[in-house]
Amino acid sequence: MTAKQLSPGWYACRTRARAEKQVNRMLRLRGFESYLPLLEQVRQWTDRRKRVGFPLFPGYLFARFNVGTTHEVLRTPGVVDIIRHDGSPAPVRDEELDSIRILVAGVNAGGSPPEPVEFLHEGQEVLVTEGPFSGIRGTLIEDRSRARVVIRLSALRRALSVELPRELLRAAAG
């Protein structure tokens, strides 16, 4: 085994529907470190009110293990799969999980809940969906933390870019 396989890392695990809390408990009982980001919401019943934690990512949680123990994680009741890229478990960077922990703590302390947005990456072909530039297809680039859409005219070997709010962009269909 390589050093990378021996050192534990964080991985995203897919769970059975609504089994995230049980899987989190089972992984810990098996000696794995796990993290289930829960957003607290007040629920009202006829006789009481209670703060209840709901998964930030329904059907997923994070576990820390080395790649050599993948099969043991997969044998945990309720674990359906480990998220993979190119056939190998896809590690989650510590910085990303730290940001999730801060976000969850902020929301649970009274901050506004997060809203999902489309995951776009630099270099991806995008379509402008609203506003005066609606209908433009181009390539997303980042310029000092601002989203810009580049429009290329290959025949002239020219390109133009315009800065746009990310909310107006969607991934362009094939």
N, C-alpha and C positions, 0 to 999 in steps of 0.2 A: 504494500500500500504506500501511496505517496504521502508526504507530510500534509498536503491539503486534505486528503481523505481522513487522516488521523485527528486533525484539529477540528473541534466542533464549530458549526456555523448555524445560522438561523435559516429555516426553510418554511415555506408556506405549505400547509397540509389542508386538503379538502376533506370535509366531514360529511356524514349523512345529514340530511335536512334536520335542522333544529336540534342537533346533537353536540353542538360546539362546547357547551359547558361540561357535558359528561366526558367528552374526549379530552378536554383540558385536564380534568381531574384524573382520568385514567393514565394519561402520559406522565403526570407528576408522580402517581403511584408507582409507575414503572421506572422512575428515576430520571426522567427527561425534564429539562427546563422547558416550560411552555409559556406562551403569552396569548391571551384572548382579549383583544381590545373591546371593552364594553362601554356603550354610551348609556347613561342612566336616564330613565324617563319616569315620571310619576304616573302611576296607573290607578284608576279609581274603580273600586268594587262597591257593591251596595253597602257593605259594612265598614270599609276602610280604604285608606289611600296608602300606597307603598311605592318606594323607588325601586325600579326593576332595571337590571342591566340587559341591554340588547346588543348583539354583536355588531361591530362597525362594518365588518365584512361577513354577511351571513353565509354560512357554509365553509368558512375558513378560519384557521388559527395558525399560530406560528410555533414551531418547536426548534429547540437547539440540540443538534446531534451531529455526529460525524457520519460521513457517507457509508462507512462500514456497518452502521447499525440501521440502515434504511429499512431492511426487512423486519426488524423488531418494531419499528415505528408503524409500518404498514400492518402488522399483526395486532395492533392496538384496536380494540373494538370501537367502531365508529369512524375510524380513519378510512377514507375511500382511496385517496391517492396523495402523492406529494407532487407539487407543481414542478414540471420539468421543462427544460429547454434543450433541444438536441439530444434527448434521451437521458440526460443526467439531471438529478435534482438541482433546481435553480436557486442559488443562495440569495437571501435577502440581506442587503447591506445593513450594518449596525446603525448607520446614520439615518436610514429610512425608518427603521423601527423606533429609534429615539424620537424622531419627528412625530410618529404616530402616537407614542406615549404622551408627548407634550400636548398634542391635539386633543386626545381623549381627556387628559386632566383638565385642560382649559374648558372643554365643553361641559364636563361634569361639574366644574366650579361655577357654571352659570353662563358660559359663552354660547354664542349661537352655534347650532349644529352645522356640520360641514355639508356641502352640496357636491354630489358627484359631477365630474366634468370628464369629457372624453380625453383619453390618454393619447396625446400627440407628441411625437418626438421630432427633433431637428432632422431635416432631410426628407421628411415624409411629405407626400403629395396631399394637399389640402384643397378644400372648396370653401369659398366665402359664402355664408348662408344668409346674411342679412346686410342691410345698409346700402350705401351707394355703390359698393364694390361687389354686391351680391352676384354670384355666378362665376367669379374669377377662380380659375384653377391655377395653383402654383405650388411651390416648394416652401415649406416652413423653415425659417432660419431664426436663430436667436441673436439679438444684437443688444448687448448690455441689459439683459433680462427683459427685453421687449420682443414681442413676436412680430416678425416681418414675413410677408409672403412675397416670394420672388417669382416673377413671370418671365419665362424665357422665350425668346423668338430665335429658334435655332438657325433658320435660314440667314438671318442677319448677324448671327453670333452676338446678340445683344440680350441684356437682361435688365429688368426694372424691379424695384421692390417697393412695397408700401407697408407701413406699420399699421397693424390692426389689433384690436382686443381679441384675446384667445376665444372669448365666448362666441365670437362670430365665425369661428373656424370649425370645420368637421373634416374627418378623414375622407379623401376622395375615393369613391368606389372604383375599383379596378379599371 
